[in-house]
Amino acid sequence: MESPHQTLDELGWRAFFSAQVPQADESGAKPYRVMAVHRGKIAVAGEGGALDIQPGFGDGLAAEDHPTVGDWVLVDPVTLQITQILKRANLFKRRAPGGDQKTQLIAANVDTLFIVASCNQDFSIPRLERYLILAREVGVHPVIVLTKTDLTDTPEAFAAAARDLQPGLQVETINGKDPASAARLSDWCGKGQTVALVGSSGVGKSTLVNTLRGSDSIATQDIRKADGTGRHTTTVREMHRLDHGGWLLDTPGMRELQLTDVASGLAVVFADIVEAAEQCRFSDCAHKGEPGCAVLAAIASGTLTPARLDRWRALVAEETYNSASPAERRALDRTAAAAAAKRK
């Protein structure tokens, strides 16, 4: 993370944030943006330059009450303590891996989400759908960026598969090592703009960051030949200054991405199924053979595919389970166990 003296506008300041700053704040707290989160400290930048400060929050607070990369915070100039986290324009978060239902913050105040996937055997439509759901849930503009075009003779086939996910979805196929190719992303990387970078390990995120920054300071690793994947090389969520004046937020690879509280995003990404379901004869239609089922009719006509319906069912079930309370989860577990017993 670079730390030159920046204006607030160059750091991504908006009227949305300035409206939250008390005009008569006697403490003189100044706005800073969280540029990186490390263990035990956070790096912030403002008009006064860059600082490394202590988070200053107790462990008993909810995850959303802790600062995350991309946040705007007010910092006391004397104590160098955070006095307030400004309300976020948007927030990416997920259920942390494991079964303790803890929430993990990913990034805040993002303008565009670059969803990075590679043109090899690690390309995954279900994974792209998950990232799209996250973007649509928080209202951030998604752009699918397909990398490693040198590994295939048919990059357009990958691009076509990605475009089929949603009407009007923007898909860019680039060589992450080539600055001229990566320049096609510059429209989203202008002054004060913030783009977040997500994708599974080994898809070329770090290589792309290096190219967009004109630097090779971020470590990269070759993919494994056996399965086309790679170990992630990013270990800190951090904002990187881009030549076009924007900021790129890199995140560690996330293979276990569980959907929680994203019903709205699901409805947007699978709008074709939702709209078809609204035409079913019965409001509680399960789309499993009921008379007058518009979803099955759409599959019969070729408008929908069985595979897409299956993915939608699985994601709805996952989102419902992950968003449930512990008591509701136990009830769902009992229902699933009973159903499994009947099938034996």
C-alpha positions in Angstrom: 0.0 0.0 0.0 1.5 3.3 -1.1 1.3 6.3 1.3 1.8 9.5 -0.6 -0.1 12.6 0.5 -3.5 12.3 -1.2 -6.6 14.5 -1.2 -9.7 12.9 0.3 -11.3 12.9 -3.2 -8.3 10.9 -4.5 -8.8 8.4 -1.8 -12.5 7.9 -2.7 -14.2 10.5 -0.5 -17.9 11.1 -1.4 -20.7 13.4 -0.2 -22.2 10.3 1.3 -19.3 10.2 3.8 -18.9 14.0 4.4 -22.5 14.2 5.4 -21.7 12.0 8.3 -18.9 14.1 9.8 -20.1 16.4 12.6 -19.5 20.0 11.6 -18.8 21.1 15.2 -16.6 18.2 16.3 -14.6 19.6 19.2 -12.1 16.7 19.1 -10.9 17.7 15.7 -11.1 14.1 14.5 -10.0 13.8 10.8 -11.2 11.3 8.2 -8.9 8.6 7.1 -9.4 5.6 4.9 -8.4 2.1 6.0 -5.8 0.9 3.4 -4.7 -2.4 5.0 -5.6 -4.6 7.9 -2.8 -6.4 9.7 -2.7 -8.5 12.8 -2.9 -6.0 15.7 -2.8 -2.8 13.6 -4.4 -1.1 10.6 -2.9 1.2 8.0 -4.9 4.4 7.2 -4.3 7.3 4.8 -5.7 10.8 4.7 -4.9 14.3 3.7 -2.3 14.3 6.5 -0.5 11.3 5.1 -0.4 7.6 6.2 -0.5 6.2 9.7 -0.3 2.8 11.4 -2.7 2.8 14.3 -4.3 0.4 16.7 -7.8 -0.8 15.9 -8.9 0.5 19.3 -12.0 -1.7 19.6 -12.7 -4.5 22.0 -13.1 -8.1 21.1 -16.7 -8.2 22.4 -18.1 -6.1 19.5 -19.8 -7.6 16.5 -17.7 -8.1 13.4 -19.5 -5.2 11.6 -18.3 -2.8 14.4 -14.7 -3.4 13.6 -12.9 -1.5 10.8 -12.1 -3.3 7.5 -10.2 -2.4 4.4 -12.0 0.3 2.4 -13.7 1.8 5.5 -13.7 5.5 6.3 -12.9 6.3 9.9 -12.5 9.4 12.0 -9.1 9.5 13.9 -8.4 11.6 16.9 -5.2 13.7 16.0 -3.9 13.5 19.6 -4.5 9.9 20.7 -4.4 8.5 17.1 -7.4 6.4 18.1 -10.4 5.7 15.9 -13.4 7.6 17.2 -16.0 6.5 14.6 -16.4 4.2 11.6 -18.5 6.1 9.1 -21.6 4.3 7.7 -20.6 2.2 4.7 -21.9 2.6 1.2 -21.7 -1.1 0.9 -20.0 -4.0 2.7 -18.8 -7.4 1.5 -18.8 -10.1 4.2 -19.1 -13.8 4.4 -19.6 -16.6 6.9 -16.1 -17.5 8.0 -15.0 -21.1 7.2 -16.0 -23.5 10.0 -19.2 -24.0 12.0 -19.1 -21.2 14.5 -21.2 -18.9 12.4 -18.8 -16.0 12.8 -18.9 -13.2 10.2 -15.8 -12.2 8.3 -15.6 -8.8 6.7 -14.1 -8.7 3.2 -14.2 -5.0 2.0 -16.2 -1.8 2.4 -17.1 1.1 0.1 -16.4 -0.6 -3.2 -17.4 0.8 -6.6 -16.7 -2.2 -8.8 -16.1 -5.8 -8.2 -13.6 -7.6 -10.5 -14.6 -11.3 -10.4 -11.5 -13.0 -11.7 -11.5 -16.5 -13.2 -9.0 -18.3 -15.4 -9.5 -19.9 -18.8 -8.5 -23.4 -17.7 -10.0 -26.4 -15.9 -10.5 -24.2 -12.7 -13.2 -22.2 -14.5 -16.4 -22.7 -12.6 -19.8 -21.3 -13.4 -21.2 -22.1 -9.9 -18.3 -20.2 -8.3 -18.9 -17.2 -10.6 -22.6 -17.3 -9.6 -21.7 -17.1 -6.0 -19.5 -14.0 -6.5 -22.3 -12.4 -8.6 -24.8 -13.0 -5.9 -22.5 -11.2 -3.4 -22.1 -8.2 -5.7 -25.8 -7.9 -6.5 -26.7 -8.3 -2.8 -24.7 -5.2 -1.8 -25.4 -3.2 -5.1 -21.8 -3.2 -6.4 -21.2 -3.3 -10.2 -19.6 -6.6 -11.2 -17.2 -7.2 -14.0 -16.0 -10.7 -14.8 -12.4 -10.7 -15.7 -11.1 -13.9 -17.5 -7.4 -14.4 -17.3 -4.8 -16.9 -18.5 -6.0 -16.8 -22.0 -2.7 -18.3 -23.1 -3.8 -21.6 -21.6 -6.6 -22.1 -24.1 -7.2 -21.9 -27.9 -10.9 -20.9 -27.3 -11.0 -18.0 -24.8 -14.3 -16.8 -26.4 -16.0 -20.0 -25.3 -15.2 -19.1 -21.7 -16.4 -15.6 -22.2 -19.7 -16.8 -23.8 -20.3 -19.1 -20.8 -19.8 -16.2 -18.4 -22.0 -13.8 -20.3 -24.8 -16.4 -20.2 -25.0 -16.0 -16.5 -26.9 -12.7 -16.7 -28.2 -10.4 -19.5 -25.9 -7.4 -19.9 -23.1 -8.8 -17.7 -19.8 -7.3 -18.6 -17.0 -9.8 -19.3 -13.4 -8.9 -20.2 -11.0 -11.5 -21.5 -7.4 -10.3 -20.9 -3.8 -11.4 -20.6 -3.0 -10.4 -17.0 0.7 -10.1 -17.8 0.2 -7.7 -20.7 -0.4 -4.0 -19.7 -2.1 -3.2 -23.0 -4.5 -6.0 -22.5 -5.2 -5.1 -18.9 -5.8 -1.5 -19.9 -9.3 -2.5 -21.0 -10.1 -2.4 -17.3 -9.1 1.3 -17.0 -12.7 2.6 -17.2 -13.3 1.3 -13.7 -9.9 2.4 -12.3 -10.1 6.2 -12.5 -9.4 8.8 -9.9 -11.0 8.0 -6.5 -12.6 4.8 -7.8 -12.3 1.6 -5.8 -12.4 -1.8 -7.3 -12.2 -5.1 -5.3 -10.6 -8.2 -6.7 -12.1 -11.6 -5.8 -11.6 -15.1 -7.2 -10.3 -18.5 -6.2 -6.6 -19.2 -5.6 -4.4 -19.4 -8.6 -6.5 -17.6 -11.2 -4.0 -14.8 -11.6 -5.2 -12.1 -9.2 -1.7 -11.1 -8.0 -0.4 -11.1 -11.5 -3.2 -8.8 -12.6 -2.6 -6.5 -9.6 1.1 -6.2 -10.5 0.2 -5.3 -14.1 -2.4 -2.7 -13.2 0.1 -1.1 -10.8 3.1 -1.4 -13.1 4.9 -3.2 -10.4 6.0 -6.8 -9.5 6.0 -6.2 -5.8 3.2 -8.7 -5.1 4.4 -12.3 -5.0 2.9 -14.7 -7.5 3.0 -18.5 -7.8 2.7 -20.8 -10.8 -0.5 -23.0 -11.0 -0.4 -26.7 -10.3 -0.4 -28.7 -13.5 -2.5 -31.4 -12.0 -5.7 -29.4 -11.5 -5.0 -26.0 -12.8 -5.3 -24.3 -9.4 -2.7 -22.5 -7.3 -1.9 -21.6 -3.7 -3.0 -18.1 -2.8 -0.2 -15.6 -2.5 -2.2 -12.7 -1.0 -2.4 -12.9 2.8 -3.5 -9.4 3.7 -6.5 -7.4 2.5 -4.9 -4.3 1.1 -5.5 -1.4 -1.2 -3.1 -0.7 -4.1 -2.7 2.6 -5.9 -3.3 2.3 -9.7 -1.8 4.4 -12.4 -5.2 5.6 -13.5 -5.8 7.2 -10.1 -8.0 4.5 -8.6 -7.5 1.9 -5.9 -7.5 -1.8 -6.2 -8.4 -3.9 -3.2 -6.8 -7.4 -3.3 -8.2 -10.1 -1.1 -6.9 -13.6 -0.1 -8.3 -16.4 -2.2 -11.6 -17.6 -0.9 -12.5 -21.2 -1.8 -15.0 -21.8 0.9 -17.5 -19.0 0.1 -20.8 -19.6 2.0 -23.8 -17.6 1.2 -25.5 -15.9 4.1 -28.3 -13.2 4.1 -28.1 -12.8 0.3 -31.7 -13.5 -0.7 -32.0 -10.3 -2.8 -28.7 -11.1 -4.6 -30.0 -14.6 -5.4 -33.2 -13.2 -6.8 -31.3 -10.9 -9.1 -28.8 -13.4 -10.4 -31.5 -16.0 -11.0 -34.2 -13.6 -12.1 -35.2 -15.9 -15.0 -36.2 -18.6 -12.6 -37.8 -16.2 -10.1 -39.9 -14.7 -12.9 -40.9 -18.0 -14.2 -41.9 -19.2 -10.8 -44.2 -16.3 -10.4 -46.3 -17.7 -13.3 -46.7 -21.1 -11.7 -50.3 -22.1 -11.0 -49.6 -22.7 -7.3 -47.8 -20.1 -5.1 -46.0 -22.9 -3.2 -45.0 -24.8 -6.3 -41.8 -26.8 -5.7 -41.1 -27.2 -9.5 -41.0 -31.0 -9.2 -43.9 -32.0 -11.4 -46.8 -30.0 -10.1 -49.5 -29.1 -12.7 -49.1 -25.7 -14.2 -45.5 -25.3 -13.2 -44.0 -22.5 -15.4 -40.5 -23.3 -14.4 -40.7 -26.9 -15.8 -42.4 -25.5 -18.8 -39.5 -23.2 -19.4 -37.1 -26.1 -19.1 -39.2 -28.1 -21.6 -39.0 -25.2 -24.1 -35.3 -24.8 -23.6 -35.5 -21.3 -22.0 -34.1 -22.7 -18.8 -31.7 -25.7 -18.2 -32.1 -28.4 -15.6 -28.5 -27.7 -14.4 -29.3 -24.0 -13.7 -32.5 -25.0 -11.8 -30.4 -27.5 -9.8 -27.8 -24.8 -8.9 -30.5 -22.4 -7.9 -32.2 -25.0 -5.6 -28.8 -25.8 -4.0 -28.0 -22.1 -3.5 -31.4 -21.3 -2.0 -31.1 -24.2 0.4 -27.6 -23.2 1.4 -28.6 -19.5 1.9 -31.6 -20.5 3.9 -29.5 -22.8 6.2 -26.7 -20.4 6.6 -29.0 -17.5 7.4 -31.0 -19.5 10.0 -30.7 -19.2 13.7 -29.1 -22.2 15.6 -32.6 -23.4 16.6 -33.8 -23.2 13.0 -30.7 -25.0 11.8 -31.4 -27.9 14.2 -34.9 -28.1 12.8 -33.6 -28.1 9.2 -31.1 -30.8 10.1 -33.9 -33.0 11.6 -36.0 -32.6 8.5 -33.0 -33.5 6.2 -32.2 -36.5 8.3 -35.8 -37.7 8.2 -35.9 -37.3 4.4 -32.6 -39.2 4.0 -34.0 -42.0 6.2 -37.1 -42.3 3.9 -34.9 -42.6 0.8 -33.0 -45.6 2.3 
